[in-house]
Amino acid sequence: MDKKILLGGAAALLLVGNMYATPASAAIDLSIGGEASVTFSMSDECADAATGNLADAISLANLNTAAGAGVTYTTADELVDHATDSGCASGVNEDNPKVGYGKELSIGASGTLANGLEVSFSDKIDLTDVDKEEGSFELAFGGAFGTLTIADGVDSAVKAAAVNSDGDVDVTGTSLGGHTYGTSGTAGVGFLWQAPSVSALDVFVSYSPNSASSGLDSAQWTDTFGVGAVFSADMLTVSLGFESASENTAVACFSSPAAAAIANGADLEATLDKYLGADVCGDESNMAVGVAFDAGDIAINAGWSELDSDEADRTTYNIGASTSLGAYDVGVNYVNATKEYSLGGVEDTQTAISVDAGTSLGDGVDLSMQFSTNDYDYGGAASEQNYYADFKITVGF
């Protein structure tokens, strides 16, 4: 529900800056909007924490082989026996519902110059998280050449092309965060070009010159390219994307620590990460495939993505469906994700299922509801199951 203000002449020139000399007849539409929300959520975050042992996840023989010369593990006691980081302190219980809020302000400007060049600018300020204030800048140019977008942390071509859900379900406890659409190289200011549509084909190309936006060759990733495509055939739409990022600076990836490096009682998740290697590190490549189609009044989508790195790898797939039931929009999403450690042939597995519904309570006021279950397995050493539910009222202006 953005409010628009029509500007012309000198005001239009001021908004566009000195990038192009606009004639007095050019007009820029300025929009100012935002939203505020209140969320009531419930979860079982204080449920009994799962317990496990690193020896449950990987054999002593395999760990000794991975550790290399000079490090030998002989008993399970050396491998740390401890609970995961879920659960609450002794004597502490949930106090549901938990009340939260959100607020943001968005501004935008757009117009078409005398030569037909389309120019638009947008920015969003998340007033609940000031760290995001500098990360929403976007400037776009459109015309016969397609659309060129310049943004801080620009969407990779993989993400721009994806037609399926991102699979990022709100859950209690540990989450792998849904699909990976891009590599670490897309950090910093970059470019996304959408070529003019050719028949039923749309092509996207992304380029991020410097992940640190420093202009120095000491940035961890430089010159990251991605490509994506969307093809529509009757009721079926298919997307495909690929991106590769080569690490430009020497950053050490995983090396197995000595047993004494982790004290007994350390967190199991952190222990698995440190012993087996769970960070995304070094050279990265990302591939994703998605599909969307309608079956009567039901919209169905499915997707698969894989992020490959010199250390941990992540694979995710989702299946989702949505429809309208009177005044309500309802949907369901199933997500399965794995994180494969770099050593030992061990992987974490997450399965999340969410059901959501939403409706309008009036002009600019929306009500949404969500319920999810989450099953997370820590490399075969331990697992946890929990739920999350929320009700959210959003007021837009």
C-alpha beads as a LAMMPS data file, in Angstrom:
LAMMPS data file: protein, C-alpha beads

397 atoms
396 bonds

1 atom types
1 bond types

-500.0 500.0 xlo xhi
-500.0 500.0 ylo yhi
-500.0 500.0 zlo zhi

Masses

1 110.0

Atoms # bond

1 1 1 0.000 0.000 0.000
2 1 1 2.743 2.415 -1.026
3 1 1 1.952 6.111 -1.236
4 1 1 3.112 7.672 -4.518
5 1 1 4.257 11.197 -5.219
6 1 1 4.726 12.446 -8.798
7 1 1 7.818 14.565 -9.303
8 1 1 8.958 16.407 -12.443
9 1 1 11.597 18.788 -13.716
10 1 1 14.356 19.614 -11.226
11 1 1 12.978 17.175 -8.652
12 1 1 13.226 14.309 -11.156
13 1 1 16.760 15.356 -11.987
14 1 1 17.628 15.366 -8.284
15 1 1 16.391 11.806 -7.732
16 1 1 18.189 10.360 -10.725
17 1 1 21.349 12.307 -9.885
18 1 1 23.830 13.209 -12.567
19 1 1 23.604 9.826 -14.278
20 1 1 21.313 11.139 -17.025
21 1 1 20.049 14.586 -17.925
22 1 1 16.253 14.298 -17.822
23 1 1 14.035 16.709 -19.713
24 1 1 11.591 18.898 -17.834
25 1 1 8.728 16.672 -18.968
26 1 1 10.174 13.509 -17.354
27 1 1 8.352 12.271 -14.282
28 1 1 9.483 10.087 -11.400
29 1 1 7.039 8.127 -9.258
30 1 1 8.157 8.169 -5.639
31 1 1 6.651 5.575 -3.307
32 1 1 6.950 5.398 0.457
33 1 1 5.573 2.475 2.423
34 1 1 6.243 -0.004 5.146
35 1 1 4.683 -2.422 7.572
36 1 1 4.477 -3.291 11.250
37 1 1 3.681 -6.711 12.652
38 1 1 3.050 -8.484 15.945
39 1 1 3.759 -12.208 16.297
40 1 1 2.496 -14.630 18.930
41 1 1 4.558 -17.834 18.843
42 1 1 4.656 -21.133 20.723
43 1 1 7.304 -23.871 20.767
44 1 1 8.735 -26.700 22.864
45 1 1 12.262 -25.295 23.066
46 1 1 12.646 -26.616 26.631
47 1 1 11.918 -30.208 25.644
48 1 1 14.434 -32.774 26.843
49 1 1 17.674 -32.298 24.946
50 1 1 18.962 -35.156 22.840
51 1 1 22.145 -36.823 24.075
52 1 1 24.775 -38.547 22.021
53 1 1 28.405 -39.452 21.568
54 1 1 30.766 -38.725 18.705
55 1 1 31.629 -42.420 18.656
56 1 1 28.009 -43.059 17.621
57 1 1 28.611 -41.066 14.461
58 1 1 32.029 -42.270 13.336
59 1 1 34.182 -45.269 14.171
60 1 1 37.453 -44.855 16.033
61 1 1 39.295 -46.376 13.082
62 1 1 37.829 -43.894 10.604
63 1 1 38.470 -40.951 12.929
64 1 1 42.081 -41.978 13.472
65 1 1 42.561 -42.271 9.705
66 1 1 41.037 -38.811 9.189
67 1 1 43.097 -37.283 12.009
68 1 1 46.375 -38.416 10.488
69 1 1 49.727 -39.082 12.092
70 1 1 50.287 -37.959 15.656
71 1 1 46.647 -38.115 16.796
72 1 1 45.146 -41.404 18.013
73 1 1 41.781 -41.906 19.713
74 1 1 41.515 -45.118 21.714
75 1 1 38.303 -44.868 23.746
76 1 1 34.869 -43.335 23.424
77 1 1 35.601 -41.203 26.513
78 1 1 38.015 -39.163 24.418
79 1 1 35.243 -38.389 21.929
80 1 1 33.015 -36.369 24.264
81 1 1 29.633 -37.488 25.607
82 1 1 27.189 -34.593 25.812
83 1 1 23.739 -33.186 24.991
84 1 1 22.909 -30.996 22.017
85 1 1 22.361 -27.266 22.432
86 1 1 18.556 -27.550 22.499
87 1 1 16.654 -27.411 25.778
88 1 1 16.715 -24.905 28.618
89 1 1 18.564 -24.515 31.890
90 1 1 17.532 -26.686 34.821
91 1 1 14.190 -25.575 36.275
92 1 1 13.369 -23.305 33.317
93 1 1 10.203 -23.973 31.306
94 1 1 8.412 -22.360 28.353
95 1 1 6.152 -19.363 28.957
96 1 1 3.949 -19.420 25.836
97 1 1 2.976 -17.446 23.905
98 1 1 6.113 -15.495 23.125
99 1 1 5.312 -12.035 21.743
100 1 1 7.512 -10.444 19.107
101 1 1 7.270 -7.597 16.636
102 1 1 8.674 -6.331 13.356
103 1 1 8.770 -2.970 11.589
104 1 1 10.253 -1.766 8.338
105 1 1 10.216 1.245 6.042
106 1 1 10.565 1.030 2.249
107 1 1 11.130 3.729 -0.337
108 1 1 11.236 3.554 -4.120
109 1 1 11.470 5.732 -7.193
110 1 1 10.874 4.811 -10.834
111 1 1 10.326 6.472 -14.190
112 1 1 10.895 6.260 -17.939
113 1 1 13.253 8.742 -19.570
114 1 1 12.686 10.386 -22.941
115 1 1 14.865 7.820 -24.727
116 1 1 12.815 4.927 -23.304
117 1 1 15.293 3.924 -20.601
118 1 1 13.451 2.693 -17.504
119 1 1 15.100 3.563 -14.184
120 1 1 14.046 2.399 -10.726
121 1 1 15.512 2.573 -7.239
122 1 1 14.431 0.882 -4.034
123 1 1 15.671 0.568 -0.491
124 1 1 14.307 -1.033 2.653
125 1 1 15.137 -0.211 6.250
126 1 1 14.466 -2.942 8.783
127 1 1 13.854 -0.947 11.930
128 1 1 14.102 -4.068 14.133
129 1 1 17.591 -4.922 12.855
130 1 1 19.738 -1.915 12.018
131 1 1 22.506 -4.188 10.689
132 1 1 20.333 -4.728 7.600
133 1 1 19.931 -1.039 6.820
134 1 1 22.853 -0.952 4.405
135 1 1 22.034 -4.222 2.642
136 1 1 18.808 -3.475 0.745
137 1 1 19.988 -0.946 -1.852
138 1 1 18.817 -1.724 -5.384
139 1 1 19.080 0.286 -8.615
140 1 1 17.612 -1.115 -11.841
141 1 1 17.702 -0.092 -15.519
142 1 1 15.265 -1.537 -18.062
143 1 1 14.776 -1.356 -21.807
144 1 1 15.095 -3.339 -24.995
145 1 1 18.261 -4.931 -23.553
146 1 1 16.297 -6.467 -20.684
147 1 1 16.748 -5.447 -17.037
148 1 1 20.050 -4.732 -15.277
149 1 1 19.911 -4.637 -11.466
150 1 1 22.735 -3.354 -9.263
151 1 1 22.420 -4.281 -5.591
152 1 1 24.394 -4.858 -2.423
153 1 1 24.350 -8.648 -2.076
154 1 1 22.559 -9.002 -5.405
155 1 1 20.494 -12.140 -5.990
156 1 1 22.476 -14.769 -7.852
157 1 1 21.108 -15.916 -11.202
158 1 1 20.339 -19.216 -9.453
159 1 1 17.976 -17.486 -7.027
160 1 1 16.480 -15.141 -9.612
161 1 1 15.514 -18.092 -11.819
162 1 1 14.142 -20.413 -9.092
163 1 1 10.400 -21.068 -9.485
164 1 1 9.997 -23.284 -6.392
165 1 1 9.782 -22.420 -2.695
166 1 1 13.004 -21.506 -0.888
167 1 1 12.217 -24.201 1.697
168 1 1 13.239 -21.993 4.625
169 1 1 10.674 -23.136 7.184
170 1 1 10.468 -21.432 10.587
171 1 1 11.325 -24.111 13.165
172 1 1 12.391 -24.544 16.764
173 1 1 15.967 -25.721 17.284
174 1 1 18.597 -26.386 14.648
175 1 1 17.858 -25.744 10.962
176 1 1 19.865 -25.958 7.744
177 1 1 17.875 -23.031 6.340
178 1 1 16.281 -24.441 3.203
179 1 1 17.645 -24.204 -0.331
180 1 1 21.012 -22.670 -1.129
181 1 1 20.648 -20.246 -4.032
182 1 1 24.129 -18.884 -4.676
183 1 1 27.645 -19.060 -3.259
184 1 1 29.577 -16.886 -0.810
185 1 1 30.958 -15.036 -3.829
186 1 1 27.694 -13.100 -4.268
187 1 1 28.511 -10.983 -1.206
188 1 1 29.300 -7.331 -1.933
189 1 1 27.789 -5.138 -4.641
190 1 1 27.000 -7.057 -7.818
191 1 1 24.975 -7.138 -11.031
192 1 1 22.011 -9.221 -12.193
193 1 1 20.953 -9.098 -15.849
194 1 1 17.663 -10.524 -17.068
195 1 1 17.751 -10.881 -20.834
196 1 1 14.677 -10.071 -22.935
197 1 1 12.282 -13.021 -23.028
198 1 1 12.612 -15.223 -26.081
199 1 1 9.440 -17.198 -26.661
200 1 1 8.994 -19.204 -23.424
201 1 1 12.605 -18.801 -22.224
202 1 1 13.990 -16.298 -19.692
203 1 1 17.745 -16.116 -19.047
204 1 1 19.523 -14.549 -16.039
205 1 1 23.232 -13.770 -15.593
206 1 1 24.772 -12.552 -12.321
207 1 1 28.227 -11.124 -11.658
208 1 1 29.818 -10.116 -8.352
209 1 1 33.248 -8.538 -8.848
210 1 1 34.407 -8.417 -5.211
211 1 1 32.838 -10.138 -2.181
212 1 1 34.218 -7.474 0.179
213 1 1 33.330 -4.487 -2.075
214 1 1 36.850 -3.318 -1.250
215 1 1 38.296 -2.963 -4.742
216 1 1 41.282 -4.992 -3.518
217 1 1 42.425 -8.420 -4.668
218 1 1 42.612 -9.484 -1.017
219 1 1 38.846 -10.170 -1.024
220 1 1 38.050 -13.816 -0.346
221 1 1 36.095 -14.183 -3.619
222 1 1 36.401 -12.154 -6.804
223 1 1 34.711 -12.385 -10.229
224 1 1 31.851 -14.716 -9.345
225 1 1 29.508 -15.587 -12.233
226 1 1 26.148 -17.330 -12.212
227 1 1 23.616 -18.272 -14.872
228 1 1 19.961 -19.245 -14.614
229 1 1 17.097 -20.026 -16.975
230 1 1 13.325 -20.432 -16.753
231 1 1 11.353 -22.326 -19.377
232 1 1 7.542 -22.314 -19.519
233 1 1 5.578 -24.926 -21.432
234 1 1 1.802 -24.855 -21.124
235 1 1 1.059 -25.379 -17.393
236 1 1 4.618 -26.448 -16.469
237 1 1 7.472 -24.082 -15.566
238 1 1 11.020 -25.355 -15.058
239 1 1 14.048 -23.470 -13.698
240 1 1 17.753 -24.313 -13.713
241 1 1 20.677 -22.377 -12.263
242 1 1 24.420 -22.739 -11.681
243 1 1 27.062 -20.579 -9.984
244 1 1 30.730 -21.099 -9.205
245 1 1 33.035 -19.154 -6.871
246 1 1 36.803 -19.714 -6.675
247 1 1 38.414 -18.708 -3.411
248 1 1 40.873 -15.906 -4.071
249 1 1 42.734 -15.875 -0.744
250 1 1 44.244 -18.663 1.316
251 1 1 41.765 -19.525 4.067
252 1 1 42.469 -22.747 5.935
253 1 1 39.606 -25.224 5.837
254 1 1 39.152 -28.170 8.163
255 1 1 41.924 -29.985 10.031
256 1 1 41.139 -32.546 12.739
257 1 1 42.068 -31.338 16.257
258 1 1 43.673 -33.393 19.013
259 1 1 41.363 -35.011 21.555
260 1 1 42.498 -32.598 24.255
261 1 1 41.302 -29.648 22.174
262 1 1 37.686 -30.210 23.221
263 1 1 36.825 -30.604 26.898
264 1 1 34.347 -33.204 28.125
265 1 1 30.871 -31.673 28.244
266 1 1 31.305 -29.562 25.125
267 1 1 28.272 -29.083 22.898
268 1 1 27.689 -32.089 20.649
269 1 1 26.896 -30.053 17.534
270 1 1 30.032 -27.942 17.925
271 1 1 32.041 -31.077 18.659
272 1 1 30.859 -32.814 15.494
273 1 1 31.621 -29.680 13.504
274 1 1 35.114 -29.396 14.904
275 1 1 36.060 -33.060 14.593
276 1 1 34.480 -33.777 11.219
277 1 1 34.423 -30.430 9.343
278 1 1 31.045 -28.753 8.825
279 1 1 31.827 -25.269 7.500
280 1 1 31.270 -24.179 3.911
281 1 1 34.826 -23.294 2.957
282 1 1 37.104 -22.793 -0.036
283 1 1 35.922 -23.070 -3.642
284 1 1 32.142 -23.363 -3.962
285 1 1 29.659 -24.376 -6.639
286 1 1 25.877 -24.227 -6.465
287 1 1 23.295 -25.898 -8.686
288 1 1 19.493 -25.811 -8.392
289 1 1 16.546 -27.221 -10.326
290 1 1 12.918 -26.242 -9.741
291 1 1 9.495 -26.971 -11.176
292 1 1 6.059 -25.391 -10.699
293 1 1 2.666 -26.305 -12.159
294 1 1 -1.052 -26.111 -11.444
295 1 1 -3.273 -29.104 -10.799
296 1 1 -6.743 -27.629 -10.905
297 1 1 -6.937 -25.006 -8.160
298 1 1 -3.779 -26.304 -6.452
299 1 1 -0.363 -24.782 -7.201
300 1 1 2.426 -27.336 -6.776
301 1 1 6.166 -26.711 -6.674
302 1 1 9.237 -28.865 -6.094
303 1 1 12.960 -28.226 -6.127
304 1 1 16.450 -29.572 -5.543
305 1 1 19.675 -27.704 -4.772
306 1 1 23.254 -28.620 -3.919
307 1 1 26.093 -26.521 -2.560
308 1 1 29.504 -28.150 -2.962
309 1 1 32.572 -26.774 -1.156
310 1 1 36.087 -27.840 -0.174
311 1 1 34.742 -28.720 3.270
312 1 1 31.044 -29.403 3.968
313 1 1 28.386 -29.919 1.276
314 1 1 24.638 -29.263 1.528
315 1 1 21.780 -30.840 -0.421
316 1 1 18.126 -29.787 -0.119
317 1 1 14.853 -30.696 -1.772
318 1 1 11.299 -29.511 -1.178
319 1 1 7.750 -30.302 -2.248
320 1 1 5.011 -27.722 -1.655
321 1 1 1.381 -27.039 -2.506
322 1 1 -0.948 -24.078 -2.020
323 1 1 -4.545 -23.156 -2.795
324 1 1 -7.333 -20.777 -1.801
325 1 1 -10.260 -21.856 0.352
326 1 1 -12.714 -19.000 0.306
327 1 1 -11.072 -16.006 1.957
328 1 1 -8.079 -18.066 3.123
329 1 1 -4.855 -18.947 1.337
330 1 1 -3.426 -22.223 2.653
331 1 1 -0.225 -24.085 1.914
332 1 1 1.935 -27.008 2.974
333 1 1 5.675 -27.510 2.481
334 1 1 7.919 -30.540 3.004
335 1 1 11.680 -29.965 3.190
336 1 1 14.508 -32.475 3.508
337 1 1 18.079 -31.231 3.847
338 1 1 21.454 -32.823 4.531
339 1 1 24.833 -31.435 5.579
340 1 1 27.670 -33.754 4.643
341 1 1 30.800 -33.419 6.766
342 1 1 34.152 -33.389 5.008
343 1 1 35.446 -36.391 6.985
344 1 1 34.116 -39.776 8.020
345 1 1 31.206 -40.159 5.610
346 1 1 28.853 -38.612 8.187
347 1 1 25.971 -36.204 7.527
348 1 1 23.308 -34.275 9.427
349 1 1 19.736 -34.740 8.206
350 1 1 16.777 -32.395 8.712
351 1 1 13.134 -33.020 7.871
352 1 1 10.674 -30.148 8.314
353 1 1 6.971 -29.951 7.494
354 1 1 5.001 -26.707 7.675
355 1 1 1.335 -25.801 7.255
356 1 1 0.334 -22.159 6.869
357 1 1 -2.794 -20.101 6.262
358 1 1 -3.483 -16.414 5.721
359 1 1 -6.334 -14.021 5.137
360 1 1 -7.041 -10.315 4.877
361 1 1 -8.813 -8.642 7.791
362 1 1 -9.361 -5.446 5.815
363 1 1 -7.436 -2.887 3.795
364 1 1 -3.767 -3.240 4.667
365 1 1 -4.313 -5.642 7.587
366 1 1 -3.411 -9.336 7.191
367 1 1 -3.549 -12.333 9.515
368 1 1 -1.286 -15.352 9.007
369 1 1 -0.836 -18.619 10.891
370 1 1 1.897 -21.241 10.717
371 1 1 2.638 -24.620 12.295
372 1 1 5.768 -26.691 11.706
373 1 1 7.486 -29.823 12.956
374 1 1 11.248 -30.331 12.822
375 1 1 13.271 -33.548 13.049
376 1 1 17.035 -33.009 13.121
377 1 1 19.624 -35.799 13.288
378 1 1 23.188 -34.896 14.303
379 1 1 25.350 -37.204 12.196
380 1 1 23.734 -40.304 13.671
381 1 1 25.041 -39.355 17.133
382 1 1 21.827 -37.763 18.408
383 1 1 18.517 -36.333 17.231
384 1 1 15.863 -33.866 18.341
385 1 1 12.209 -33.356 17.447
386 1 1 10.260 -30.181 18.141
387 1 1 7.408 -27.963 16.923
388 1 1 6.817 -24.272 16.235
389 1 1 3.555 -22.320 15.828
390 1 1 2.794 -18.643 15.370
391 1 1 0.001 -16.172 14.674
392 1 1 0.981 -12.909 12.993
393 1 1 -0.904 -9.686 12.385
394 1 1 0.633 -7.350 9.807
395 1 1 -0.394 -3.759 9.105
396 1 1 0.901 -2.292 5.857
397 1 1 0.858 1.321 4.700

Bonds

1 1 1 2
2 1 2 3
3 1 3 4
4 1 4 5
5 1 5 6
6 1 6 7
7 1 7 8
8 1 8 9
9 1 9 10
10 1 10 11
11 1 11 12
12 1 12 13
13 1 13 14
14 1 14 15
15 1 15 16
16 1 16 17
17 1 17 18
18 1 18 19
19 1 19 20
20 1 20 21
21 1 21 22
22 1 22 23
23 1 23 24
24 1 24 25
25 1 25 26
26 1 26 27
27 1 27 28
28 1 28 29
29 1 29 30
30 1 30 31
31 1 31 32
32 1 32 33
33 1 33 34
34 1 34 35
35 1 35 36
36 1 36 37
37 1 37 38
38 1 38 39
39 1 39 40
40 1 40 41
41 1 41 42
42 1 42 43
43 1 43 44
44 1 44 45
45 1 45 46
46 1 46 47
47 1 47 48
48 1 48 49
49 1 49 50
50 1 50 51
51 1 51 52
52 1 52 53
53 1 53 54
54 1 54 55
55 1 55 56
56 1 56 57
57 1 57 58
58 1 58 59
59 1 59 60
60 1 60 61
61 1 61 62
62 1 62 63
63 1 63 64
64 1 64 65
65 1 65 66
66 1 66 67
67 1 67 68
68 1 68 69
69 1 69 70
70 1 70 71
71 1 71 72
72 1 72 73
73 1 73 74
74 1 74 75
75 1 75 76
76 1 76 77
77 1 77 78
78 1 78 79
79 1 79 80
80 1 80 81
81 1 81 82
82 1 82 83
83 1 83 84
84 1 84 85
85 1 85 86
86 1 86 87
87 1 87 88
88 1 88 89
89 1 89 90
90 1 90 91
91 1 91 92
92 1 92 93
93 1 93 94
94 1 94 95
95 1 95 96
96 1 96 97
97 1 97 98
98 1 98 99
99 1 99 100
100 1 100 101
101 1 101 102
102 1 102 103
103 1 103 104
104 1 104 105
105 1 105 106
106 1 106 107
107 1 107 108
108 1 108 109
109 1 109 110
110 1 110 111
111 1 111 112
112 1 112 113
113 1 113 114
114 1 114 115
115 1 115 116
116 1 116 117
117 1 117 118
118 1 118 119
119 1 119 120
120 1 120 121
121 1 121 122
122 1 122 123
123 1 123 124
124 1 124 125
125 1 125 126
126 1 126 127
127 1 127 128
128 1 128 129
129 1 129 130
130 1 130 131
131 1 131 132
132 1 132 133
133 1 133 134
134 1 134 135
135 1 135 136
136 1 136 137
137 1 137 138
138 1 138 139
139 1 139 140
140 1 140 141
141 1 141 142
142 1 142 143
143 1 143 144
144 1 144 145
145 1 145 146
146 1 146 147
147 1 147 148
148 1 148 149
149 1 149 150
150 1 150 151
151 1 151 152
152 1 152 153
153 1 153 154
154 1 154 155
155 1 155 156
156 1 156 157
157 1 157 158
158 1 158 159
159 1 159 160
160 1 160 161
161 1 161 162
162 1 162 163
163 1 163 164
164 1 164 165
165 1 165 166
166 1 166 167
167 1 167 168
168 1 168 169
169 1 169 170
170 1 170 171
171 1 171 172
172 1 172 173
173 1 173 174
174 1 174 175
175 1 175 176
176 1 176 177
177 1 177 178
178 1 178 179
179 1 179 180
180 1 180 181
181 1 181 182
182 1 182 183
183 1 183 184
184 1 184 185
185 1 185 186
186 1 186 187
187 1 187 188
188 1 188 189
189 1 189 190
190 1 190 191
191 1 191 192
192 1 192 193
193 1 193 194
194 1 194 195
195 1 195 196
196 1 196 197
197 1 197 198
198 1 198 199
199 1 199 200
200 1 200 201
201 1 201 202
202 1 202 203
203 1 203 204
204 1 204 205
205 1 205 206
206 1 206 207
207 1 207 208
208 1 208 209
209 1 209 210
210 1 210 211
211 1 211 212
212 1 212 213
213 1 213 214
214 1 214 215
215 1 215 216
216 1 216 217
217 1 217 218
218 1 218 219
219 1 219 220
220 1 220 221
221 1 221 222
222 1 222 223
223 1 223 224
224 1 224 225
225 1 225 226
226 1 226 227
227 1 227 228
228 1 228 229
229 1 229 230
230 1 230 231
231 1 231 232
232 1 232 233
233 1 233 234
234 1 234 235
235 1 235 236
236 1 236 237
237 1 237 238
238 1 238 239
239 1 239 240
240 1 240 241
241 1 241 242
242 1 242 243
243 1 243 244
244 1 244 245
245 1 245 246
246 1 246 247
247 1 247 248
248 1 248 249
249 1 249 250
250 1 250 251
251 1 251 252
252 1 252 253
253 1 253 254
254 1 254 255
255 1 255 256
256 1 256 257
257 1 257 258
258 1 258 259
259 1 259 260
260 1 260 261
261 1 261 262
262 1 262 263
263 1 263 264
264 1 264 265
265 1 265 266
266 1 266 267
267 1 267 268
268 1 268 269
269 1 269 270
270 1 270 271
271 1 271 272
272 1 272 273
273 1 273 274
274 1 274 275
275 1 275 276
276 1 276 277
277 1 277 278
278 1 278 279
279 1 279 280
280 1 280 281
281 1 281 282
282 1 282 283
283 1 283 284
284 1 284 285
285 1 285 286
286 1 286 287
287 1 287 288
288 1 288 289
289 1 289 290
290 1 290 291
291 1 291 292
292 1 292 293
293 1 293 294
294 1 294 295
295 1 295 296
296 1 296 297
297 1 297 298
298 1 298 299
299 1 299 300
300 1 300 301
301 1 301 302
302 1 302 303
303 1 303 304
304 1 304 305
305 1 305 306
306 1 306 307
307 1 307 308
308 1 308 309
309 1 309 310
310 1 310 311
311 1 311 312
312 1 312 313
313 1 313 314
314 1 314 315
315 1 315 316
316 1 316 317
317 1 317 318
318 1 318 319
319 1 319 320
320 1 320 321
321 1 321 322
322 1 322 323
323 1 323 324
324 1 324 325
325 1 325 326
326 1 326 327
327 1 327 328
328 1 328 329
329 1 329 330
330 1 330 331
331 1 331 332
332 1 332 333
333 1 333 334
334 1 334 335
335 1 335 336
336 1 336 337
337 1 337 338
338 1 338 339
339 1 339 340
340 1 340 341
341 1 341 342
342 1 342 343
343 1 343 344
344 1 344 345
345 1 345 346
346 1 346 347
347 1 347 348
348 1 348 349
349 1 349 350
350 1 350 351
351 1 351 352
352 1 352 353
353 1 353 354
354 1 354 355
355 1 355 356
356 1 356 357
357 1 357 358
358 1 358 359
359 1 359 360
360 1 360 361
361 1 361 362
362 1 362 363
363 1 363 364
364 1 364 365
365 1 365 366
366 1 366 367
367 1 367 368
368 1 368 369
369 1 369 370
370 1 370 371
371 1 371 372
372 1 372 373
373 1 373 374
374 1 374 375
375 1 375 376
376 1 376 377
377 1 377 378
378 1 378 379
379 1 379 380
380 1 380 381
381 1 381 382
382 1 382 383
383 1 383 384
384 1 384 385
385 1 385 386
386 1 386 387
387 1 387 388
388 1 388 389
389 1 389 390
390 1 390 391
391 1 391 392
392 1 392 393
393 1 393 394
394 1 394 395
395 1 395 396
396 1 396 397
